[in-house]
Amino acid sequence: MNTDVMLGLGVVLLALLAIFIWVPDDTATGLIVKLRGRVSIGDALAPTAAFVLMVVAGVLIAFEGHGKDDVPHLSLANLRFVGLFAALFLVSVILMRWTGPALVGLVHLLGSTDASYRDLRDTVPWKYAGFVTGGTFLVTMLMSLIERRLSWRALLVGLAVTALLILIFDVPFSDLLLPPNGDV
């Protein structure tokens, strides 16, 4: 079995685990919600749709790799690259989750506020602190990894992408909390 088939089957397996275990366990409603005769989209629809697309992509990768003998095999360099990618995502999530509470804690120590991060998580600038820090870090570092150098351009693109996501997802919706503020 070549690496393309293994990759495709691995993607299918992870997506199916997410569809049948993670999504039902992590969402409050199903795919479709019917309440008092009104039908609406449930919490599980968007992630389930994304994972179904992953299943399709995994199947396509596996079929494309089936029968090929000249597919390169997994190397230590491949594993290092995947490990670096995983580390960048982990650091980004940590920054996203803890920047806001850390800043509020610092301001609290300086005596400027008595409020907790939970109380401030939907007010400017606190609601953007983690999202901007983690998102900018992720985009900047991924661009730097691809370009094999750190650059001001990568940082500016990271900031611009994060600002664009805020404009698309936060500004039009007054009741939406950007990640990770809904879980804090």
VENTAFEN-V740639 format. One record per residue. N is the residue number from 1. SS is DSSP state (a for helix, b for strand, c for the rest). PSI is psi in degrees with one decimal (999 if undefined). NEAR is the number of other ideal C-beta (glycine too) atoms within 10 Angstrom. Layout:
N	SS	PSI	NEAR
N	SS	PSI	NEAR
This chain:
1	c	127.3	10
2	c	174.2	16
3	a	-30.3	16
4	a	-42.2	17
5	a	-43.6	18
6	a	-42.2	16
7	a	-47.8	16
8	a	-45.1	21
9	a	-34.9	16
10	a	-41.6	14
11	a	-43.6	20
12	a	-46.0	18
13	a	-47.1	12
14	a	-42.1	15
15	a	-40.5	21
16	a	-39.4	15
17	a	-42.1	12
18	a	-43.1	18
19	a	-43.8	19
20	a	-15.4	12
21	a	-56.4	10
22	a	-51.8	13
23	a	-49.7	20
24	a	-32.6	12
25	a	-24.6	7
26	a	0.1	11
27	c	148.3	16
28	c	-27.8	8
29	c	170.8	13
30	c	-157.9	14
31	c	-44.5	15
32	b	138.2	11
33	b	127.3	15
34	b	111.5	10
35	b	120.7	8
36	c	42.8	4
37	c	0.7	5
38	b	127.9	7
39	b	130.9	9
40	b	169.2	10
41	b	133.9	11
42	c	169.4	16
43	c	-29.3	15
44	a	-9.8	19
45	a	-51.0	17
46	a	-49.7	13
47	a	-35.4	16
48	a	-42.0	20
49	a	-41.9	12
50	a	-41.6	13
51	a	-30.2	20
52	a	-40.6	13
53	a	-35.9	11
54	a	-39.6	17
55	a	-46.6	18
56	a	-45.2	13
57	a	-42.1	14
58	a	-41.7	20
59	a	-43.2	15
60	a	-42.4	12
61	a	-44.7	19
62	a	-43.9	20
63	a	-38.6	12
64	a	-36.3	13
65	a	-17.4	18
66	c	127.9	12
67	c	-9.3	9
68	c	134.6	11
69	c	-16.8	5
70	c	18.7	5
71	c	132.0	15
72	c	151.9	9
73	c	161.2	8
74	c	132.8	11
75	c	171.4	10
76	a	-35.7	7
77	a	-38.7	8
78	a	-44.5	12
79	a	-39.2	10
80	a	-42.4	10
81	a	-45.7	12
82	a	-39.7	11
83	a	-40.9	10
84	a	-42.9	12
85	a	-48.0	13
86	a	-40.2	10
87	a	-41.2	11
88	a	-42.8	17
89	a	-40.0	14
90	a	-47.0	10
91	a	-40.0	14
92	a	-44.5	20
93	a	-40.9	16
94	a	-45.2	14
95	a	-43.2	21
96	a	-40.8	22
97	a	-37.8	17
98	a	-8.3	18
99	a	-49.3	20
100	a	-54.8	27
101	a	-34.9	20
102	a	-41.9	15
103	a	-42.3	17
104	a	-39.9	21
105	a	-40.6	13
106	a	-45.0	10
107	a	-36.2	15
108	a	-42.3	15
109	a	-33.3	8
110	c	-6.4	8
111	c	14.0	7
112	c	-18.0	10
113	c	151.4	12
114	c	-5.2	7
115	c	152.3	14
116	c	167.9	13
117	a	-37.1	21
118	a	-36.4	11
119	a	-28.8	12
120	a	-2.9	20
121	c	-12.8	22
122	c	25.2	16
123	c	147.9	10
124	c	137.7	9
125	c	-2.8	10
126	a	-37.2	21
127	a	-18.3	19
128	a	-14.1	19
129	a	-55.0	23
130	a	-40.2	27
131	a	-45.3	23
132	a	-44.9	22
133	a	-52.1	20
134	a	-42.6	24
135	a	-43.3	23
136	a	-42.7	22
137	a	-46.6	21
138	a	-51.0	20
139	a	-44.7	20
140	a	-46.5	24
141	a	-36.0	21
142	a	-42.4	16
143	a	-42.2	18
144	a	-36.1	17
145	a	-43.1	15
146	a	-41.6	9
147	a	-11.7	11
148	c	31.1	6
149	c	149.3	9
150	c	143.7	13
151	c	155.8	12
152	a	-33.6	8
153	a	-44.2	12
154	a	-40.8	20
155	a	-43.8	17
156	a	-39.0	12
157	a	-41.6	15
158	a	-44.8	21
159	a	-41.5	15
160	a	-42.3	12
161	a	-43.6	16
162	a	-42.8	22
163	a	-39.9	14
164	a	-42.1	10
165	a	-37.6	15
166	a	-43.3	16
167	a	-35.2	10
168	a	-44.3	10
169	a	-25.4	13
170	a	-46.3	18
171	a	-45.2	9
172	c	-17.4	8
173	c	109.4	10
174	c	-22.6	7
175	c	9.3	5
176	c	135.7	12
177	c	124.7	15
178	c	153.0	22
179	c	144.3	15
180	c	17.0	18
181	a	-26.0	23
182	a	-24.2	10
183	a	-2.5	8
184	c	999	15
